[in-house]
Amino acid sequence: MDICIVGAGHVGLVTGACFAELGNQVVCVDNDSAKIAGLKKSIMPFYEPGLKEMVVKNAKEKRLSFTTSLKGAVKKSLIIFIAVGTPPKENGEADLTDIERVAQNIARFIPSYRLIVEKSTVPVETGRWVEHTIRVNIRGRKKFDVASNPEFLREGAGIEDFMRPDRIVLGVKSKRARDILTELYKPLQAPIIITDIKSAELIKHASNSFLATKISFINAIANICESVGADVAKVAEGLGTDRRIGNKFLNAGCGYGGFCFPKDIEAFIRIAEKKGYDFQLLKAVKEINESQKSLMLKKIEDALWNLKDKTIGVLGLSFKPGTDDLRFAPSIDIIRKLQLEGANICAFDPQAMKGARSIFKDIKFCNDVYEAARGADCLLVLTEWNEFKEIDFKKIKKLLKQPVIIDGRNIYDPEKMKKMRFRYFAVGRS
């Protein structure tokens, strides 16, 4: 099929590359001319495992192209996916300005029937507004459909999630839209949930909110574990083996981050408020997540006493492994809190160093784990990169000023740390 993807961010670019991999003709459109110029030279705007190779392959085979011209892309594409950003406003609501602008422009360029699909995470009832916007801006009596096809792509595993999805959600109003989208996704051989547009929009926010709730729940349990001397890892194992609960998203730590969970939780709270419902559960989820960052600071103070003029070696800056994304990363708030206390920061991340340099002005960026540990009063783990699990602890111990490790992701075994004579502080483990 001929497909247009509007927006070459994480969702749009991964979606476009994967659709091309399935044999479709895909053009990715973005108004950022520098980004498009870079993509034409195989320069990725962000890090995602396997993406560059897929983009290069499909661009070479003429199935994937990039442009700043929405008009040309709309004219030659049957399906138009809207995958532009929906950043939060100051009050937490999703800013849908770009969605509206794209809908207006699509309407002006439609030559004949087109299927316009919401791919961005949007509040419920956005589909109705997209349809209205196109209807009032379209020229002539051209037919079109609007559908919702929410994405469930994890950063760091986007290609895997697209090519082997748990489910595909299609919110449609017409048989024509349903048939086109089911045919498009047929090669993936995944379960397809067909529903109305509003339900599809809600599924995305509900999914992310539930996963965030699991994280905040296990973090709350971790705090109880610390107060009574229990092990949150064993508690999580006991919970996760229950088939009704499952073992995913039950890792205690310094809190969730990234662009999706914090933004979607806040947006869902505002959506509910507009409809007259006080979503107290999600407010508690958000509050618990914020408190985890302060608890990390307290752990460091418990280990080092005064923080002024102490040097903290930080391992991990991105909000999760497998990505260079720093948006809403716990590391940002934690490092800033440490700096307010007068601490000096030496940091290393395998992928996020470039982005971190534009955020932090007064920290030392290191070339590897060992440079971050050299002369530090403690080592603080904030992202669970695999290479952090395989470091030489004998070397680390010699480099540190004192053998203290604050593990904000529970990636090390407390017993092994004690045997190596580290003072080891984890989350919900003693």
SEPATOR-38286 format. One line per 10 residues: number of its first residue (from 0); their letters; for each residue x, y, z of C-alpha. Coordinates in nm, 3 decimals. Each point is the difference from the previous one (the first is absolute). Example, Ala and Ser with C-alpha at 12.3 -4.5 7.8 and 13.67 -1.06 7.14 Angstrom:
2
0) AS) 1.230/-0.450/0.780  0.137/0.344/-0.066 .
This chain:
430
0) MDICIVGAGH) 0.000/0.000/0.000  0.100/0.365/-0.039  0.045/0.151/0.345  0.082/0.347/0.129  0.133/0.046/0.354  -0.024/0.358/0.125  0.264/0.048/0.269  0.344/-0.164/0.000  0.041/-0.030/0.376  0.037/-0.330/0.184 .
10) VGLVTGACFA) -0.351/-0.123/-0.080  -0.013/0.127/-0.356  0.346/-0.112/-0.109  -0.022/-0.346/0.156  -0.351/-0.046/-0.143  0.108/0.117/-0.346  0.309/-0.220/-0.009  -0.194/-0.307/0.113  -0.282/0.052/-0.250  0.264/0.028/-0.273 .
20) ELGNQVVCVD) 0.162/-0.319/0.128  -0.337/-0.170/-0.052  0.008/0.100/-0.367  -0.201/0.322/-0.004  0.098/0.326/-0.171  0.054/0.249/0.283  0.081/0.369/0.004  0.080/0.168/0.332  -0.081/0.371/0.019  0.140/0.245/0.253 .
30) NDSAKIAGLK) 0.020/0.380/0.004  0.347/-0.017/0.155  0.213/0.038/-0.313  0.323/-0.081/0.188  -0.147/-0.329/0.124  -0.118/-0.095/-0.350  0.338/0.092/-0.150  0.167/-0.218/0.262  -0.231/-0.295/-0.066  0.075/0.021/-0.371 .
40) KSIMPFYEPG) 0.366/-0.046/0.099  -0.090/-0.287/0.238  0.056/0.215/0.310  -0.251/-0.101/0.265  -0.151/0.277/0.218  0.004/-0.229/0.306  0.138/-0.335/0.113  -0.216/-0.309/-0.045  0.156/-0.347/-0.033  -0.021/-0.135/-0.355 .
50) LKEMVVKNAK) -0.175/0.307/-0.144  0.287/0.140/-0.205  0.059/-0.333/-0.171  -0.371/-0.031/-0.087  -0.022/0.357/-0.129  0.313/-0.038/-0.215  -0.120/-0.331/-0.146  -0.348/0.122/-0.095  0.118/0.336/-0.128  0.249/-0.182/-0.224 .
60) EKRLSFTTSL) -0.278/-0.228/-0.128  -0.217/0.307/-0.077  -0.279/-0.090/0.243  0.074/0.277/0.252  0.054/0.368/-0.075  0.005/0.329/0.190  -0.135/0.343/-0.084  -0.116/0.332/0.141  -0.282/0.016/-0.259  -0.327/-0.111/0.154 .
70) KGAVKKSLII) -0.185/0.087/-0.318  0.191/-0.246/-0.216  -0.018/-0.276/0.262  -0.376/0.035/0.048  -0.065/-0.004/-0.373  0.168/-0.338/-0.052  -0.101/-0.176/0.325  -0.321/-0.185/0.079  0.065/-0.011/0.376  0.129/0.301/0.194 .
80) FIAVGTPPKE) 0.122/-0.062/0.355  0.023/0.301/0.230  0.295/-0.058/0.233  0.091/0.351/0.111  0.077/0.095/0.359  -0.264/0.074/0.264  0.212/0.167/0.271  -0.151/0.096/0.335  -0.125/0.350/0.068  0.077/0.164/0.333 .
90) NGEADLTDIE) -0.327/-0.135/0.145  0.082/-0.355/-0.112  -0.240/-0.016/-0.294  0.131/-0.125/-0.332  0.083/0.277/-0.245  -0.182/-0.097/-0.321  0.104/0.303/-0.204  0.214/-0.206/-0.238  -0.275/-0.260/-0.042  -0.241/0.275/-0.107 .
100) RVAQNIARFI) 0.253/0.162/-0.233  0.078/-0.330/-0.170  -0.372/-0.083/-0.038  -0.061/0.340/-0.161  0.283/-0.048/-0.248  -0.097/-0.357/-0.084  -0.352/0.123/-0.079  0.132/0.256/-0.248  0.206/-0.257/-0.190  -0.239/-0.299/-0.020 .
110) PSYRLIVEKS) -0.060/-0.082/-0.370  -0.241/-0.293/0.058  -0.090/-0.250/0.275  0.257/-0.014/0.278  0.013/-0.180/0.336  0.143/0.226/0.273  0.120/-0.191/0.304  0.088/0.134/0.345  0.327/-0.163/0.108  0.103/0.261/0.257 .
120) TVPVETGRWV) -0.118/-0.046/0.357  -0.299/0.233/0.025  -0.285/0.067/0.244  -0.331/-0.171/-0.058  -0.221/0.193/-0.248  0.299/0.123/-0.201  -0.119/-0.211/-0.292  -0.325/0.195/-0.006  0.193/0.328/-0.021  0.235/-0.133/-0.269 .
130) EHTIRVNIRG) -0.302/-0.102/-0.208  -0.164/0.340/0.057  0.319/0.186/-0.093  0.042/-0.193/-0.324  -0.366/0.042/-0.089  0.007/0.381/0.035  0.330/0.035/-0.190  -0.043/-0.254/-0.278  -0.049/0.129/-0.353  -0.292/-0.150/-0.183 .
140) RKKFDVASNP) -0.192/-0.314/0.090  0.288/-0.241/0.035  -0.058/-0.299/0.227  0.222/-0.089/0.292  0.003/-0.204/0.321  0.163/0.067/0.335  0.121/-0.290/0.215  0.197/-0.054/0.318  0.293/-0.243/0.015  0.187/0.065/0.326 .
150) EFLREGAGIE) 0.365/-0.099/0.021  0.147/-0.224/0.269  0.368/0.040/-0.082  0.252/-0.006/0.283  0.308/0.210/-0.053  0.294/-0.235/-0.033  -0.227/-0.278/-0.130  -0.206/0.187/-0.260  0.071/-0.228/-0.296  -0.065/-0.316/0.201 .
160) DFMRPDRIVL) -0.327/0.144/0.131  -0.118/0.098/-0.347  0.093/-0.324/-0.176  -0.119/-0.229/0.282  -0.284/0.187/0.172  -0.217/-0.133/0.282  -0.298/0.150/-0.178  -0.096/0.257/-0.261  -0.275/0.245/0.094  -0.210/0.149/-0.278 .
170) GVKSKRARDI) -0.265/0.261/0.073  -0.212/0.042/-0.313  -0.339/0.133/-0.115  -0.032/-0.160/-0.343  0.040/-0.344/-0.156  0.234/0.152/-0.258  0.240/0.130/0.268  -0.017/-0.331/0.187  0.077/-0.203/-0.313  0.295/0.219/-0.102 .
180) LTELYKPLQA) 0.164/-0.010/0.342  -0.057/-0.372/0.061  0.155/-0.072/-0.341  0.294/0.228/0.081  0.073/-0.180/0.328  -0.076/-0.351/-0.129  0.371/-0.095/-0.049  0.065/0.040/0.374  -0.247/-0.279/0.084  -0.083/0.165/0.332 .
190) PIIITDIKSA) -0.332/0.023/0.186  -0.199/0.299/-0.128  -0.243/0.182/0.227  -0.255/0.194/-0.203  -0.197/0.263/0.187  -0.136/0.353/-0.027  0.240/0.292/-0.014  -0.064/0.128/0.353  0.063/-0.342/0.154  0.324/-0.036/-0.197 .
200) ELIKHASNSF) 0.118/0.339/0.125  -0.080/-0.098/0.359  0.178/-0.336/-0.031  0.334/0.175/-0.045  -0.033/0.228/0.302  -0.145/-0.281/0.211  0.286/-0.235/-0.092  0.276/0.242/0.088  -0.178/0.106/0.318  -0.038/-0.359/0.115 .
210) LATKISFINA) 0.368/-0.077/-0.061  0.105/0.314/0.187  -0.231/-0.105/0.283  0.181/-0.336/0.026  0.334/0.181/0.027  -0.120/0.239/0.269  -0.167/-0.287/0.186  0.319/-0.205/0.020  0.194/0.311/0.104  -0.248/0.056/0.283 .
220) IANICESVGA) 0.046/-0.365/0.099  0.379/0.052/-0.013  -0.027/0.277/0.258  -0.192/-0.231/0.232  0.259/-0.273/-0.060  0.276/0.235/0.111  -0.184/0.088/0.320  -0.053/-0.365/0.101  0.315/-0.159/-0.147  -0.167/-0.193/-0.281 .
230) DVAKVAEGLG) 0.131/-0.046/-0.357  -0.209/0.171/-0.269  0.153/-0.224/-0.269  -0.145/-0.307/0.170  -0.332/0.176/0.060  -0.012/0.093/-0.369  0.080/-0.358/-0.096  -0.286/-0.122/0.217  -0.235/0.253/-0.158  0.117/-0.051/-0.356 .
240) TDRRIGNKFL) -0.047/-0.376/-0.008  -0.371/0.055/0.052  -0.139/-0.026/-0.355  -0.259/0.267/0.079  0.278/0.250/0.073  0.303/-0.095/-0.211  0.366/0.079/0.064  0.047/0.297/-0.235  0.044/0.354/0.138  0.060/-0.124/0.355 .
250) NAGCGYGGFC) 0.360/0.117/0.033  0.042/0.243/0.288  0.232/0.293/-0.055  0.035/0.375/-0.022  -0.321/0.043/-0.199  -0.121/0.000/-0.358  0.089/0.268/-0.252  0.002/0.051/-0.375  -0.239/0.202/-0.209  -0.297/-0.238/0.009 .
260) FPKDIEAFIR) -0.085/-0.093/0.357  0.034/0.340/0.172  -0.172/0.181/-0.288  -0.280/-0.253/-0.042  -0.073/-0.026/0.373  -0.033/0.378/0.025  -0.210/0.019/-0.315  -0.232/-0.278/0.116  -0.054/0.177/0.334  -0.098/0.316/-0.191 .
270) IAEKKGYDFQ) -0.226/-0.194/-0.240  -0.183/-0.150/0.298  -0.032/0.340/0.170  -0.158/0.148/-0.312  -0.260/-0.276/0.011  -0.068/0.053/0.370  0.201/-0.291/0.143  0.273/0.045/0.262  0.254/-0.269/-0.092  0.152/-0.025/0.349 .
280) LLKAVKEINE) 0.173/-0.330/-0.076  0.212/0.154/-0.276  0.078/0.301/0.217  0.141/-0.240/0.259  0.198/-0.182/-0.270  0.157/0.330/-0.104  0.071/0.104/0.361  0.169/-0.332/0.086  0.217/0.025/-0.310  0.114/0.351/0.090 .
290) SQKSLMLKKI) 0.075/-0.105/0.358  0.238/-0.274/-0.118  0.243/0.265/-0.122  0.010/0.163/0.343  0.048/-0.341/0.159  0.310/-0.052/-0.216  0.143/0.324/0.135  -0.068/-0.117/0.355  0.182/-0.329/-0.068  0.306/0.192/-0.114 .
300) EDALWNLKDK) -0.015/0.224/0.307  -0.033/-0.308/0.224  0.310/-0.145/-0.164  0.218/0.314/-0.012  -0.147/0.228/0.271  0.064/0.349/-0.144  -0.014/0.039/-0.379  0.176/0.335/-0.035  0.325/-0.041/-0.193  -0.050/-0.377/-0.030 .
310) TIGVLGLSFK) 0.054/-0.157/-0.344  -0.271/-0.230/-0.133  0.073/-0.231/-0.293  -0.325/-0.045/-0.195  -0.051/-0.302/-0.226  -0.287/0.050/-0.243  -0.180/0.315/-0.113  -0.262/-0.118/-0.251  -0.337/-0.093/0.150  0.052/-0.367/-0.095 .
320) PGTDDLRFAP) 0.260/-0.217/-0.174  -0.004/-0.032/-0.379  -0.075/0.366/-0.066  0.165/0.343/0.014  -0.328/0.162/0.112  0.037/0.232/0.299  -0.353/0.137/0.005  -0.137/-0.016/0.356  0.290/-0.229/0.095  0.030/-0.044/0.380 .
330) SIDIIRKLQL) 0.371/0.078/-0.034  -0.075/0.365/-0.079  -0.189/0.077/0.322  0.232/-0.212/0.214  0.318/0.163/-0.134  -0.148/0.347/0.042  -0.096/-0.079/0.360  0.355/-0.119/0.065  0.144/0.316/-0.153  -0.224/0.215/0.220 .
340) EGANICAFDP) 0.158/-0.177/0.297  0.346/0.095/-0.129  0.102/-0.341/-0.139  0.231/-0.039/-0.300  -0.120/-0.235/-0.275  0.203/-0.225/-0.231  -0.233/-0.180/-0.243  0.008/-0.263/-0.272  -0.267/-0.142/-0.231  0.063/-0.224/-0.303 .
350) QAMKGARSIF) -0.237/0.196/-0.229  -0.135/0.316/0.166  0.315/0.209/0.045  -0.065/0.231/-0.294  -0.348/0.091/0.120  0.116/0.031/0.361  0.258/0.263/-0.092  -0.280/0.234/-0.105  -0.183/-0.053/0.332  0.279/0.000/0.258 .
360) KDIKFCNDVY) 0.263/0.273/-0.003  0.185/-0.067/0.325  0.074/-0.373/0.000  0.297/-0.199/-0.124  -0.081/-0.235/-0.287  0.209/-0.315/0.005  0.112/-0.242/-0.270  -0.090/-0.316/0.190  -0.113/-0.150/0.330  0.346/0.003/0.150 .
370) EAARGADCLL) 0.065/0.367/-0.066  -0.333/0.079/0.170  0.109/-0.202/0.304  0.350/0.147/0.028  0.026/0.198/0.324  -0.377/-0.005/0.060  -0.148/-0.027/0.349  -0.267/-0.236/-0.135  -0.131/-0.153/-0.320  -0.367/0.064/-0.085 .
380) VLTEWNEFKE) -0.177/-0.227/-0.253  -0.299/0.168/-0.170  -0.040/-0.201/-0.324  0.024/-0.380/-0.026  0.225/-0.024/-0.306  0.132/-0.355/-0.045  0.361/0.116/-0.001  -0.047/0.133/0.353  -0.081/-0.354/0.111  0.334/-0.129/-0.125 .
390) IDFKKIKKLL) 0.248/0.248/0.148  0.323/-0.099/0.177  -0.091/0.061/0.366  0.355/-0.054/0.123  0.111/0.284/-0.225  -0.299/0.213/0.100  0.080/-0.047/0.369  0.355/0.122/-0.050  -0.116/0.304/-0.195  -0.267/0.116/0.245 .
400) KQPVIIDGRN) 0.097/0.221/0.292  -0.221/-0.222/0.216  -0.172/-0.326/-0.104  -0.359/0.125/-0.018  -0.254/-0.094/-0.269  -0.353/0.142/-0.013  -0.194/-0.224/-0.237  -0.311/0.180/-0.124  -0.089/-0.289/-0.232  0.072/-0.307/0.217 .
410) IYDPEKMKKM) 0.231/-0.153/-0.258  0.251/-0.147/0.246  -0.024/-0.283/0.252  0.012/0.142/0.356  0.177/-0.309/0.136  0.273/0.015/-0.263  0.050/0.370/0.066  0.039/-0.065/0.372  0.248/-0.282/-0.063  0.210/0.242/-0.205 .
420) RFRYFAVGRS) -0.022/0.240/0.297  -0.201/0.270/-0.172  -0.244/0.211/0.196  -0.296/-0.074/-0.226  -0.333/0.183/0.002  -0.281/-0.128/-0.225  -0.374/0.069/-0.025  -0.213/-0.219/0.228  0.288/-0.242/0.069  0.230/-0.029/0.298 .
